[in-house]
Amino acid sequence: MLASRQMARERILLIEDEPDIAEVLQYNLEKEGFAVELAHRGDSGLEALRRQAPDLILLDLMLPGVDGLELTRLLKRDPATSKLPIVMLTARGEEVDRIVGLELGADDYISKPFSPRELAARAKAVLRRTGRGGGTSPQAAPGGAFKLDEERHQITYFGKPLELSRYEYKLLAVLLKRPGRVYSRDQLLELVWDAPEASLDRTVDAHVKNLRAKLRDVRADVDPIATHRGTGYSLKEGL
């Protein structure tokens, strides 16, 4: 029984170039039930995940060999690795890199310094959202309800083109690209607004409210945007 439980553990590839930090994180993640493989360089991490794909990648941005942003770019371009969940580990001064990383397709970020318990909790949350944790299978992403045309800046909902403001379009486009991924209000401000530092959390709430009203005009029986109290918003999966 013990052997079968060990085999069922979610596998994490931790790519962190500071050995002391890596060892502490590995120890605490293994205490939480994960199987953890370490890599101290971006290029060696790439080799490790190509040998055996993990369930989740914890990725420091500042790495020798291949840095974290370039590694994310490589993984998301490759169909064999594009679906692997990535949580970035960033220093507080790397705000621009965090934004770029999320735009490249990272699933979450956590700023240093952080507690190992917080990291484990965030890892579990990402695994649940992506369907890789607890033996669940990934849910289908929305395919019938929405159609996103980035060239025309047009979103169609149940066959009807939506009349959206600039920020309503950008906000919905961000949610559409990662169904099920929970974005905090701060993350949405960074990804959508031109001057996020001059905007407020309630700016996001107001735009979500307007979006919901326009979506209800098309289908009053469906609410595709999920509110996560105290956290932010996501687009519901399986529509």
PyMOL commands that set and color helices and strands:
alter all, ss='L'
color gray80, all
select helices_A, chain A and resi 2-7+19-31+42-51+68-77+95-104+116-129+166-177+185-192+196-198+201-218
alter helices_A, ss='H'
color red, helices_A
select strands_A, chain A and resi 11-15+35-39+56-60+86-90+108-111+146-149+154-157+160-161+183-184+225-228+232-235
alter strands_A, ss='S'
color yellow, strands_A
deselect
rebuild
show_as cartoon
